[in-house]
């Protein structure tokens, strides 16, 4: 089962990682100053991940494809890892779309 893992960074900020059922991280958040804000970010991912138009397909300076998930206001709410190919990136987007809406939330 997919899950959002909430953790605290070394600087005290909260973040989440969305992990697929195989344990692979498929989306990472920015840092949040409060746990409540982080949980709001999780809810925003669950809401926005069902709409393909919310995913921004990008290529890093090193040529590696990745994506951002954006909220309705255009704010980035999650970023993927770097992928070896556009096909793998597209599979990552499909995984977020499939897994995020029903993922459980756990604190680590």
Secondary structure, 3 states (H helix, E strand, C coil): CCEEEEEECCCCCEEEEEECCCCCEEEECCCECCHHHHHHHHHHHHHHCCCHHHEEEEECCCCCEEEEEECCCCCEEEECCCECCHHHHHHHHHHHHHHHHHCEEEEC
